[in-house]
Amino acid sequence: MISGAEIMVKCLQNEGVSHLFGYPGAAICPFYDYITKTDIKHILVRQEQNAAHMASGYARASGKPGVCVATSGPGATNLITGIATAYMDSIPLIAITGQVNSWLLGRDVFQEADITGACQPFTKHSYLVKDAANLPRIFKEAFHIATTGRPGPVLIDVPTDIQLQEVESFHYPAKADIIGYKPRTQGHPMQIKKALQAIKEAERPIICCGGGVVLAGAREEMIAFARNSGIPVAATMMGIGVMPMDSPYYLGMIGSHGRTSANKAMSEADLVILCGARVGDRAVAAPESLAEKAKIIHIDIDPAEIGKNMTAHIPIVGDIRLVLSELAAKVENNVSQDWIDRVFGLKAKYPPRGEAREDCVEPRVFIRDLSAMMKEDAILTADVGQNQIWAARNFNVKEGRFLTSGGLGTMGYSVPAAIGAKIAKPHRQVVAVCGDGSFQMCMCELGTLIQNGVDIKIIIMENQRLGMVREFQDRLYGCRHIGTVLEHGNPDFVKLAESYGIEAARAENNAQAKELAQHMLQSNKAFILVCSVDPEIPSI
């Protein structure tokens, strides 16, 4: 005989899971008890939302699904923001929650919450387990759903009595066979032929590289497609890192906080090749206006995304890596030199902004200095707000990764995501960039960091403001500031770090920041660098 809790653990072992991020409670204790009998390492977080963010960072750095765990009621509901964050950015996640005994469901007993119902809008699928005998099938399906097609989170809610229920034997399925779930991977040959013809006829083509290219591991295929076609490339925020910033084909990030040169090139193009991009409002403000002026080729593994926000004249459903590989092999370089001169003339016309200062740290200059110091395969996690834009526009991702919350825009993401990424890739440099507002949403995880010996580096841009919201108030609300001033409320971040036993320092200008960053990157322990930033410095 074998219990449901032991089956759950064996399922994880069969999937090769080495780390769990979670916070225990009574309703999930049977499962936790069996974890002690395995080599699976449990990372105790300080708040459940951060368990999902750590699992997200782990998944994005490792290429494997991240697993987070919480108990019933408030433990499960605290996971919701992290699950929604992963859903919006298509991150493969398995969220396991404990639940009250199945015979008590619907009675509003202690710590009961309908977590499967609450998470339905932002999970690929969710399960409420009613029989321990179904657990092997459910876990196999969950991992399959989370990692195939367009990746995303899957929730498994397991009542306490189901964890304790005993069944005769355990058998883990070799594969998942789900009726109606067959993601298409190969692009349709006729659509690819149409795309190649459209590229051949275009006079002003541009490639828009989205997060789907990153998720598919299609970096080399994208570079080959750009090189073979000669078409310039712009990126959404989630597509940053596919093309090196110094690539001769790369124009920069598009969108409301993107590069002027990249936005102008998009607006002037007569052919836009969307690769794994959602066409969100922050990336393309007027999608239908763009579709009226240019022919749109939209490549995505999720057919629901094609045509959702912008008309697609040539839709191609398939794995972006396979489609790009086929396009790269067959495409011809017919791009007009006038168009190349035009778009890269725009790039030269609008150089990166910011000059080093002696009275404070100019963050845009500092991020460029930091980028030059970091290793080729370094991972940078950026939080949400001005710090995110400073990092996205100025950090040069070489062979590493740029991780941020793009779709949901979740403050407090960077530090837990950096912890997860470092656990996945312990030999890589991992640096988190955050604002003083976003850091205070996750600073409790300094305890997790120090308890597990995770030597990430954290940079806090302290301008004593919720800077991005303040910019909106300046621009749209007559400079009437409310709820955006942190002054006289911030802790001394250096002393806070030291109270955890973490080395920390403060930089008052760019020269100090550069020197301290060099020291920080040479350290083999966690480090927090606080940068004093003028609140008047804009995001772009």
N, C-alpha and C positions, 0 to 999 in steps of 0.2 A: 504493500500500500504506500501511496505517496500523497502528500498534501498539496493543495493548490499553491501555497506559498513556495514550497520547494519546486514545484513545476515552473512557477514564474522565474525563479532564479536559474533553473536549468535552461529555460528558453533564452534568457540573456546570455548565458554561457555559450549556447549553440550559435548565437548571433555574433560571438566574438567581442561582447561588451567588456571593457576593462575598467571603466569609470562610471560612477553614478553621481549625480549632483542632487542633493536633497535635504530634507528636514523631516525627522520622524514624528510620529504621533501614534496614539493608541490604535487607530483604525488601520494602520499600515505596519504595525509591529510584527505580525507573523512573518511577513515578507522580509523585514529587516533582520529578524532573527536568523534566517537562513543565509543572508548575505555574509554573516560572520563566519560561515563555514566554507567560504570560497576565497579566491584570489581577487575578486572584484573589489576595487578600491572605492569607498564611499567618501565623497567630499561634502562635509557638513557646511552648508551655507548659513548665513545669519538671517535671511529672509527668502521666502520661497520664490518670489519673482526672479531673484538673482540666480536661483538654480536653473531656471529656464534660459536665462541669458548666458550662464556658463556653459550649459549644454549646447547652446547656439554657437558660441565661440569655438567650442570643442569640435562641433560638426563642421564648421566652415574651415577650420584649420586642418582637420584630419581627413575630411572627405567621407567620414563615416557618420551615421546618425548619432546625435547626442541623446542621452537619457536623463530625465529629471524625475524626481519622486517627491510626493507630498502626501500628507494625511488628508482626511476628509474635512469638509466644512471650510473654515478660513484658510487652512493649508492649501487646499485645492483652489479656492478662489484667488489666493495670492499668486498662483501660477498663471492666471488668465492673461495678464498683460504680457508676460514673457511668451506665452503660446501665440498670442495675437501678433507679437513682434516677429516671431519666426514665420508665421503664416504669410504676412505681408511681404517678407523677403524670401519666401520659398526655401526655408531651411529645414532639412530633415530632422525631426525631433520625435522622440517617444516620451510621452508624459504619462507616468503611472501614478494613480491616486488611490488611496484607501477610501473605503466607503462604509457607512454604517451597515449593520447586518441586513441582509436582503429582505427579511420579513418585517423590518421596520421602515423600509423605504416609503416615503410619502406621508409619514406621520409627524414630520417636523421634530424628530428627536434630536438629542444633543449632537451638535456638529454635523448635521445633515445638510447637504447642499446638492442640488441637481447639477452637478458639474458637466455631465455630458450634454445636457440641454443648454447650459450657459455657454459652453464652448462650441456649440454646433456651427455658428457662423464663421469661425476661423480655425477649424481643423479640417484636414482632408477627410478624416473619418474619426468616429469615436465609438468605443465599445463599453457597455455596461455588462460585466460578466455575470452570468446567472448560474453557471455550472462549471466546476473546476475542470471537468473533462474537455471543455472547449478551449481551455487556455493555450495549449500548443498551437492550435489552428489560429487563434486570435493573435497571438504574438507573431507568428509567421506572416500573417496577413498585414499586421501593423507595420512591421519593418519593410515589407514589400511595398506597401502603399506610400510610406514616408519617403522612400528612396527612388521610386520609379516615376516616370512621367515628369510632371512638374513637382519637385520635392515639397514637403511640408510636414506639419506636425500631425501626429495621431495620438489620441487620448485613450488610455485603457483604465477604466474605473472598476476596482475590484472590492466588493463588500468583504468585511472581515470574516464572515462565516464561510465565504467561498475560498478564502485563503486557508482556512482551517479544514475545509472539506477534504476527505480522502478519497482517492480513486485507485483503481487496481494497478495501473501501470502508466509509464510515461513514454510517449513516442513523439519525436519532433518531426514534422513534415519536411520532406526534401525541398518542396516548392509550394508556393501559394497559387491557387487556382481560383480566381475571383470572377464570377460571372459578371459580364458587363464592364470589367475594368481591364482594358487592353490598350495602354498608351501607344500611340504611333511613334515610331522612331525614324523610319526612312521617309524622306521628303518625296512627294509625288513627282515622278520623272517629268510629266508634262509641265508642272508648275516650275520646276527647276529650269526647264528649257525656256519657259516664258521669262523667267528672271534673267537668264543669260542674254536673251534678246533685248530686254529692256536696258540692261547695263550697256550693251553694245550701242544702243541708239542714244543713250543719255549724253548730254553735253556738260551737265553740272551735277554729277552724282556725289553722294556722301553716304558713309556708313555710320549708323548709330548703334554703338555697342552697349548692350544692357547687361543686367545682372545674370541673365540666363546663360551668357557666355562663360561667366565665372563658374556658375553652378555646374555647368556641363564639362568643365575642365577643357574648354576649347580655346585656350590661349594661343597655342601654336597654330591652330587652324585659322583663327582670326588674323593673326600676323601674316600667315601665308596668303590669305585671301586679299588683304590690303596690299601686300607686296606684289602679287601677281596681277591684280587689277589696276593698281596705281591709284585707287580711290582713297581720298582722305577720310580719316576716322574721327568721330566725336564720341563721347561716352556719357551715359547717364551717371549719376553718383554711384549706383550699384555696379556699374561697369568699369569703374576706375581700377586700374591695375592690370588690365588685359594688355593694353598698349603702353609701353614705357613712355613717360612724359617727354623724353628727348627723342622719341621715334620720329623719323622724317615724314611719317604718315599721320601723326596725331595732332589734332587741333585743340583738345582739351574737353572739359566738362560742359555740357549744355544745361539749360534750365534757368530758373529765376535767380539763382546764385552762381550760374556758370560763367564761362569765359565769353566776353562780347564777341570775340572772333568766331567761336564755335556756334554761337546762336545766329550770327549773321550768315555764316556759311549754310546753316540749316535752312534759314528763311529764303536764301537765294537758290537753293538746289532745285533741279528739275527731276531728280530721282533720289529718294531716301530709302535706304535698305535698313530696316529695323531688325536688329538681331537680339532676340531674347529680352525685349524691352516692353514695359507695360504701357508706355505713353502716359505716365502720370502727369497731373497738372503742374507739378513743380518742374518737370522736365520739358514739357511742351504745353505752353499756355493756351494756344489756340490750335488744337490738332486738326480740326476740319478746314480751317483756313489754309494750313500747310498742305493738306490733301487735295485742295482745289488747285494749288499751284504746281504740285509735284506728283509724280507717280510714286506710289508707296508699295514696296515689297516688305512684307512682314513675316518673319520667320520665328516660330515659337512652338514649343512642344505642347503647350496648352491651347487647344483650339478656342477656348472661351476668351482668351486674351486678344485674339485676332479680330479686329473690327470693333472691339468693345469701346475704345476711346477715339479711334480714328479709322476712317475708311481704308481698307487694304485692297489695292487694285490687283496685287498678285500675292495671295496668301500661301504660305508654305508651312504645313504642320509637320514637325519632326524634331528629332534630336539635333540641336544646333551644331554640335560637333560633327555629326555625319553630313549635314547639309552644307556647312561651310567647307568641309573637306572636298565635297563633290564640286562646289562652285569654284574653289581655288584651283582644282585640277583642270577645269574647262574654261575658265574666264580668260578673256583677252584684255590687254591694256590698251584701251582706246581713249583714255582721259585726255581732254584738251589741256595743253600747257598753259593756256590763258586762265583756265579754271584753277589749276594748281597755283599759278602765280597769284591769282586773286585771293584764294583762301589763306595761303601762307603769308601773303602780304598783310592780311588782316591780323594774323597771329603776331607778326612782328610789330604791327601798329599798336597793339594793346598788350604791352609786356606786363608781367606780374607787378602788383602794387606794393608799396611799403618801403620805407627806408629805416635803417637801424637808428635807434634813439638812445640817448644817455639818461633820460629822466624816467624811462619805463621800458618794458619789453614790448617791442613791436612784434606781434605774434606771427604775422605773415613772413617777415624776415627770419624769425626764429625757426619756424617750421621748415623753411628752405635750408637753413643751416643744419638743423637736426637731420633732415633727409640726407644731406651730403655725408654726415658722420655715420649713419646706420649701415648695417651690413646689407648685402644684395638681397638676401632672403628674409629680411626683417618683416615683422607683422606689426602694423599700426592699427589700433582700434580708436575710433573717434566717437565722441558722444554726440549729443544733439544740441544745436544752437550755433552761436558764432564760431565756437571752437571747431565744430564739424566742417563749416565752410572754409575756415582758415586751413584746416588739414586737407580737405578735398581738393582745394585749388592749388596748394603749394607743396604738398608732399609727393615726391617722385617714387612711386612704387616700381621697384626694379624686378626682382624675381620673387618678391614676397607677396603680401596681401594687404588690402585695405578693408577693414571691417567696420561697419556702422549700421545703425538702424535707419534704413532709407524709406521704407514704406510707411511704417507707423510713426516714426520719429520719436522713439522712446527715450526720454532722459534717464540717465543712470545706467545706460547699456555698456559703456566702454570698459569700466573696471571689471565687472564680472565676465564680460566677453573676453577680455584680455587674460583673465585667470584661466578660463576654459581653453583658450588658444595655446597658452603656455603649457598647460598640462598635456595637450595633444602633441605639441612640438617643443619639448623641453630644451632642445639645443638651439632654438632660434631666439633672436632678440624679439621681445614683445613690449611695445610701448603703448600706453593708453593716454590719449589727450582728452581732457574734459574741462568744462568751465567750473567755476566755484559753485554754481547752482546745481549742475548735474552731478558733481562729485558728492554733494551732500545727500543725494538720493541713493547712493550706494556705498557710502563710506563705512558702513557697518561691515562690509566685506573685507576690510583690512584684517579683521580677525581670521577670516577664512584664508586669506593670503599668507599670513604669518604662521598659522597653524600647520599649513601644508608646505611651507618652505618654497612658495612660488615667487621667483625673483623677477617679477614684472617691474617696469618702470612707469611711474604715473606722473604726468605733467598737468598741473592745475593752472589754467589761465584765470587769474583772479582779477576781475574788474569790478567786483562787488555789485554786479548787475545781472539780471536775467536779460542778457544782451540782445538776443534776437527779438524777444517780445518788445523790448524797449525800442528797437529799430522800427517795429511796426507802429508803436505809439508815436514815434517821431514823424513817421511818414504819413500815417493815415488818421491820427487822432490829435493833431495839433500839439504835439510834444507834451500831452498831459500824461504824466507818469504815475501809474498806480500799480502796486504789487510787483514791481520789478527791481526794487532797490534792496540789496542785501547788506548795505553798509551798517556797521555797528551790530550786525547779527552773525557775521561769519566767525568761526573759531580761528584760533591761530593754527593753521594747517601744519606748520612745522612741528609745533608742540604736540599736536594730535598724532602725527606720525610717530614721533619719538615715544609717545605713551604706549604705542604698540611695539616698540623696539625696532622701528623702521627708520633708516637714515633718511634725512630730509634737509633741504636747503631752500633759500629764497633768492631769486634773482631780481634785481631792481632795474637792470637795463640789458641791452642785447649782448654786450661784451661779457657780462657776468653769466647770462643765460647760456651762451655758447661754451664758456669755460666749464660751468657746472654740468652741462649736458655731456661733455666729454668724460668728466669724472663719473657721472651717472652710468653711462654706457659701458665703462670699464669695470664697474662694480659687478660682483657675482651674487649680489643680494638685492632685495627689493629696495627701491629708492623713490622718493617723492620730491619733485622739483616744482616749487610754487613760483609762478611768474607774475609779477605786478604789472598789470595791463591797464592802460588808459581807457576808461569806459567810453570815450568818444571815438575810439577806433572802430570803423565799420567792419562788417563781415566780409565785404568784397573791396 
